[in-house]
Amino acid sequence: MIADGGYRGTGLVIPHRREPGQAELSAWKEQHNRSHRKVRARVEHAFARMKSWKILRDCRLKGHGVHHAILGIARLHNLALTG
């Protein structure tokens, strides 16, 4: 599971940061950060897309209700994309 820098020490995959006094990151760490940014951008865009659906903004369902609502929205979105 990937996360941003706010989750340090949790065992999640977070971007590499320069240590104090370190001029720059090594090439492999820069590459890792680049791929990390690409994946997180897609996930954040998906979250933003889901939040545009009113049912999720106003959702007060309990248990698996939210899960089923998200599945339904994803299906509707895919249908809208295919025409």
Secondary structure, 3 states (H helix, E strand, C coil): CECCHHHCCCCCECCCCCCCCCCCCCHHHHHHHHHHHHHHHHHHHHHHHHHCCHHHHCCCCCCCHHHHHHHHHHHHHHHHHHC
